[in-house]
């Protein structure tokens, strides 16, 4: 989230709430105060991506080896100080936050347009002031941190809520991030990642108690203030007239605070001077102009309440009015505080953590109640039909899989203390053992042996969903749980030139792959049927206004004439199943005929080779800028992660990690040399080993493309004055 105007206000008007602290010294004090307790910092990883990405080149897909090294240094700095780090990533976009998500994506589109305009006019990478994080950075950062032995979690709702909850429930040393919402949550101290000096572990601590002292408020008033100022739940315009009314009657306007700063002071003054006076005597809607937005307002305030917390602004003492009650969450079987709008009788959940007693707090899944319209073709302005098999143009339906009772093993790792969620209780009647993926193996990765745990479930579909949930929470998969739980996924901005139509957007190039994954995850169905599962895709691509999601139907996937069984792929321990998992992965990319050739390629190049074949087969020809191509390749690696997860992990995750197969800066250099007509030997610096690998890869790719009647054609396009020959250029493996 984020409170409108609060960051600037703190810096300009209330700098005294920012204190320079040494995290190592705070950790030593924490150990003294709590003997035997390791000082722990919860990291909002999404806030830290810009801080972590320090490599020089970012425009052509990222310098991944350098980025991995930067992450290793970051972790080492805290480890050497005896501080444990817990990382949280955004795992889902809540339905109520979709409008804000769309707003930010459209803003990013405008930034990307400026980047490409700069490249075309200057022929160089823009400065850091135009920096845009490389595609897939958040996804691959999860796996990088796991390979460095760090506890890494993917959220089931708003990540900042889970971060704040974890910090509160585990008595953490603090939260490291860059989000003013951490000033609003009543949780552990908030440290700024932007001001962190890694060498000394000094940074700025922002104190919510000092903020309250400056504003004349209590900590319990901060959620109310945040909603009146505007955040991701309550739009900024909702209380605009109210804020200006407060400002017009505010007698202590400060010249140095600016307009936004004085609005914050004026609204705070109204809360302390007027609302406090009648608190408990009048209903909040009688004191504020809530109008038809009452339910949204209550939801906004409740969104800041952590497990066990209540708000004085949500509990009224008026006789006969019930404004707070306890209800049972049907999944967790635990009571969840609910706030009731006295007039509308609408229940607004005071967000709690139904699994707060477990070592890793997991929160209730957000359920999407949105109805999606048909997507519109941005060029033709006509209503587009649901996406189906691009060749047959047929729609498909799904029928339910018959339940089968199997006994399977669950594999987890010693550092994963979290068992399957609490809903796997005694009412389930089948013993289940579930396979989780092999860890990403790096030189400095922890050597971990799996251990077996048992849980009980009542149906295969429930088993599979819980396995997907567990893998999602522990950052072991990508998008699988989102597809299975809500049928709604999203993909943020990619560095794509909207004015260059030579290469389609990655959203369309990889859609057939996703469609086959949907068929795999959402059950059996038949081509030609008009009913069945539909996945809502919120993918950013040129021309997409994001007013509605694209409604995408599955595309049938078969292996040896049969649809693969998800139960077998995920739950079976038979040795022969590993080959079936690989067959399914290749079928998702429509590369079954290239199985033997790909198997002959060494790891991790076989995954890269698989991706290159798919890219060359999809477009009619390659004719685009290196920036676009680099982003396309990295997005393809994320698709490999998705398919590999859905197929039960036939390949180790490390094969898809970009620091093992791709370097954007090197790719850019070789691309330009190829455009000038440099010979392959020159491109590969006369290195015989590289030449051998290159020709082996080229042979496999060309053979696979010829089977699809595709001829690989390169066209000079990077700069118009280049007149070199047509080169065949692929991203080189990093050695």
Steps between C-alpha positions, in 0.01 A plus 500: 500500500636843593347814649465793263740783581636349820852427373560860392341632818732298720806622313407869487286570804579229758865404444540437873308172470791372287788379715834365378552158661758226479318172443790294635490691829123457518548127444749479787255679730226262385713197589563645844132567558385166358767236571491208263293690243666568166443861386280478192415757235200453270578624151236633262686372198289683244612831652865396478535396135625840385745515789632151426540547125835678479650365172581761238291356217125456539356586161551169315368247747731540798846399617394202705834369622582841644152524651534161667833612643338817639234291674769277647682804640175635647425174680860463617502847660210409728611143561842616621321728748300205634172628352247268339308620195147392399394605150143555381390547138164597354318183401160630397320818410192531718176579313462831682848606391458423130416858402815629669706223338366601158569867568865425577542275196368772269738748661784255438396477134558872463843465660590217263397711200740771617777242537463379140479857372829573678665188355397590148620859529817450708596141409608436856358377828310769693632621834402357836225761527310301235587161650243225448555166670576213259213268417450213741723652768257436786436142391863402468600685817285256698695206364833677541434565870385142554821374339690718749330317785252774587142451619290642220123521491241598243190671635142379480372857527651847526869438571541800731227361725678166531831678558351713778325196652818294501695783661241539775440131573868404508635793697725598212773759518333693222363521148724598210316662212389826341126537556325757718242238597760365745458826688126428524510136609547456875788258468878484556734788401527606136841537331556667163664287230568810291722649772680177590881505493591135461860546614402643840141372526386853579164622376204719590240375748160666464317521831119484494482615864684821413274547200197474725653749743550749216144457379329487838369150432509155657652203316147355473399812302752443222284258294221759507741771386633279220152437362403868514820595315457221244671166445461197277159415648344844543571701182655842546193670358257340744557755778645783291230754588519400866877558505465847348228581749740406780772710341278807465420494872856415611655794683862381526606478138879456461676663208770235478252211496359564154142435399508122554679536829247750632217271393651222715532741792144627451343152481698390805383809683138417415542146630655613829280808553159383375486125457669424833245720673208287386678165477276229642199729510431551132521258213798563276271547198328784686831680536647432155350538150513128420190495282485186284863421583443378855584137432815596310603734781455230765694259284782750466531553876471128572774424246758639744391286795748223568416172681349574841460872436179705499421859409311747719355643180332173410336431838197712591330508840161612376232281651355238271768531232730207442819617338748226577459128518694178466438273205661174404705480185377185322851404392701565812225406749618793710320813602563810294394845625245660275384861501137559415370815337205585729275619219594298197562182704798428279775305662852630453774266618747635749791327336649246728736214459314170535826312540675742732590230747716326242861583438427653160178707508278436205188704434163425351493477123345804336203391294424685180142608454563696183314429181720533196382629167621387165829658402512746214749497218679836537550533126172388353288642785284192466401270779736205502389147574647285770845369416497143376712275287649744247487236229159344546325809643298265715400559856538243771333389821605318811355203680593397848764239558382192686641484848753236575635394834877472490769480757779741419808639675549866596854628470607818668832636610635547852491877479132493401338469839156593366278197454204507270244759611273445797207395287666161456334380815351179633197520276712397202516128445778422252866476586705716271870538433587786266805571282653848516761614250873456530675809634684736268861390525777759493861473615413653834155347537419306812514122463163379623355152512125455482301368790158338493191639668145367481172683477147388420261631236163393361533540125762522232387846395537629856836328532627661182377843601672473838823386337478797264434730795797369696732535202366851435556614858854366503584659163554166329264556207366783286132579425386139551305569820351819358363306204359221715357717780358808327541439127656844471861595428695810409827598340649845548671721246767373265747716309320480166494768232135570420603666172700201377255240369765263364481275806176426683470566871620228734142482630389354164811300417475294818120486522473154333740367765285644777185362338642147513597554863141608573373175349746308715412677824125549462395148410373293210301661221428449132590713199190645340297530818370848576503478876794452726770685691606850405808669641505877543830635373608851602804520274656832406567536128495790251147617430341326799303751709459242779138598546414130503703182518551283194285190537712205395386141459729198539662336201509123501831338585565133432790264563503182294137558410377551857449799727758490780364435849590777742466257789763274345733785406491653847436213737648183354840378615548246222839553329342481155283803575797736471512425126127572475556833674757593239271386219227724639731800525605460137137451396411833660756664271387280207849353477431129553669410172828655620523297821804291406693796361431709810595217734838485329567864591675550832342683793422789530520559125215260422247729667640796307492295180137407564414865538692608189324242284164621625586866436625432148196290411245756628592822310526496122838666526721671755511870431507704816723691729733328741311656790178333393672168430678496834175560685326236291760240591489575873119488501535164329711377787215588737268291279741208537474541877119490472490194275765317701297561818177383337664183368642388834856635454653277230798738485683665787401861553860615461477428125266797458688748714624785277836530674579153361398563138469870418673835532325802353810713449687218324197420288475865396865510395475179299175610341656819368805310374275250326310785333831623362565159346764367736582133449392248763865435588547868577179517700623209712849646535663199328417285804476140376292383792245776445496430125423135561216584738366760262493267200339226708229740616453638150464148356230408750310826452520492121392134488200570719404807298526312171250245631257790539591633153653809656811656353704710740542844343678794657454854368713804560297733716696632796644809327420600144865575412609143574535316171653176622382155403212319656630330814357214698533628856397324820562598862825339604529294817694679770828325573 
